[in-house]
Amino acid sequence: MEAVSGRADGALVSVRLKPRATSDRIGGVRGGALQVHVKAPPLENRANDALLKLLAKRLRRPRSSLELVRGARGRDKQVLVRGADVAEVSRGLGGDE
């Protein structure tokens, strides 16, 4: 999956977040970023928290293993999944790698 890249400490996921959606869901990859929709508004970090919670659930990992490393205030974000490899994260997010 082109939205996932490797790092020494885990896998990095590029995300395009769409807050105030009708449901929490993960879409496809567009422009090198995973499209993620969350119901939460982009206020008081609620959309970011919803994003990390959704990814943790989908990847079957504890929320504490995910960290927002870039994009706290914008729609384009990078999430680090500590201790995971690219193939594992790609499979968990619906990719075929």
Sequence and secondary structure as in RCSB ss.txt:
>XXXX:A:sequence
MEAVSGRADGALVSVRLKPRATSDRIGGVRGGALQVHVKAPPLENRANDALLKLLAKRLRRPRSSLELVRGARGR
DKQVLVRGADVAEVSRGLGGDE
>XXXX:A:secstr
 TTEEEETTEEEEEEEEE S SS EEEEEETTEEEEE SS SSTTHHHHHHHHHHHHHHT  GGGEEEEE TTSS
EEEEEEET  HHHHHHHTT   
